[in-house]
């Protein structure tokens, strides 16, 4: 692929939970997708996640998204919320809160120019 025919190329940014990252990486490599893996952290739970960057031809985009859906599942987890700022002597009893974790957040960008040097 050269810079002249980059019109059919997409840049995919997939942010997945740490727990799903290894299986996703193995599945993508098995299907010959080239990827860059960046370990990141953030979000509401401040837990680890992984950001994958992939350059993919438009005709393989559906296959890529299907692999992500199969490997990144949504789960339920209970977490204790952070205590509010309180005055000395006040008592706060946190109750666990049910949250959805996992799955993937995927961004697909058009690529204006692509060069492999």
Order of alpha helices (4+ residues) and beta strands (2+ residues): beta-alpha-beta-beta-alpha-beta-beta-beta
